[in-house]
């Protein structure tokens, strides 16, 4: 599914550069664009579920003891543009 997200680019997180959005932070893995620090960006990409992180099936109603056990969403960026 293709999705566009607007956020502020930041490199201050240990995990690498992120896009700070009203939904939280989105990690931009393997992306080095330090000239965008503090700028508002439009990021478009295809969202897929990363099933490699699933250790066991999740049972509704049960707590997830380790965050890494849950499947996560991964966005493959197809477009990256400066808004302001």
C-alpha positions as CSV (number, residue, x, y, z in Angstrom):
1,X,0.0,0.0,0.0
2,X,1.4,3.4,-1.0
3,X,1.3,6.1,1.7
4,X,2.6,9.7,2.0
5,X,3.8,11.0,5.4
6,X,4.8,14.6,6.3
7,X,7.2,15.2,9.1
8,X,10.3,17.0,10.3
9,X,13.7,15.4,9.5
10,X,15.9,14.8,12.5
11,X,19.3,13.0,13.0
12,X,19.3,13.2,16.8
13,X,18.2,9.6,17.4
14,X,20.7,6.8,18.0
15,X,18.9,4.5,15.6
16,X,19.7,6.9,12.7
17,X,17.8,9.6,10.9
18,X,14.0,9.8,11.6
19,X,11.0,11.7,10.4
20,X,9.1,13.2,13.4
21,X,5.4,13.1,12.7
22,X,2.2,13.6,14.8
23,X,2.0,9.8,14.9
24,X,5.4,9.4,16.4
25,X,8.8,8.9,14.9
26,X,9.5,7.0,11.7
27,X,13.0,5.6,11.3
28,X,14.6,6.3,7.9
29,X,17.2,3.5,7.7
30,X,20.2,3.9,5.4
31,X,19.3,7.5,4.6
32,X,21.9,10.2,5.0
33,X,20.6,13.6,4.1
34,X,22.0,15.9,6.9
35,X,21.2,19.0,4.8
36,X,17.5,18.3,5.6
37,X,18.0,18.5,9.4
38,X,15.0,20.4,10.9
39,X,13.2,20.7,7.6
40,X,9.7,19.6,6.8
41,X,9.7,16.7,4.3
42,X,7.2,14.7,2.3
43,X,8.0,11.0,2.3
44,X,6.1,8.7,0.0
45,X,6.6,4.9,-0.1
46,X,5.2,1.5,-0.1
47,X,4.3,0.0,3.2
48,X,4.8,-3.7,3.9
49,X,4.7,-5.9,7.0
50,X,8.1,-7.2,8.1
51,X,7.4,-10.7,9.1
52,X,11.1,-11.5,9.9
53,X,10.6,-10.0,13.4
54,X,7.8,-12.4,14.3
55,X,9.0,-14.9,16.9
56,X,5.7,-16.5,17.6
57,X,2.0,-16.0,16.6
58,X,0.3,-13.2,18.5
59,X,-2.8,-14.2,20.5
60,X,-5.3,-11.3,20.8
61,X,-5.8,-10.3,24.4
62,X,-2.4,-11.5,25.6
63,X,0.4,-9.0,26.4
64,X,3.4,-8.9,24.1
65,X,6.3,-9.5,26.5
66,X,9.0,-8.3,24.0
67,X,8.4,-5.5,21.5
68,X,10.4,-7.3,18.9
69,X,8.0,-10.2,18.9
70,X,5.4,-8.2,17.1
71,X,5.4,-7.7,13.3
72,X,6.4,-4.2,12.3
73,X,5.5,-2.1,9.3
74,X,8.3,-1.2,6.9
75,X,8.1,1.7,4.4
76,X,10.2,1.4,1.3
77,X,10.7,5.1,0.3
78,X,10.0,5.9,-3.3
79,X,9.9,9.7,-3.1
80,X,11.6,12.1,-0.7
81,X,10.9,15.8,-1.1
82,X,11.5,19.0,0.8
83,X,8.3,20.9,1.7
84,X,9.9,23.9,3.5
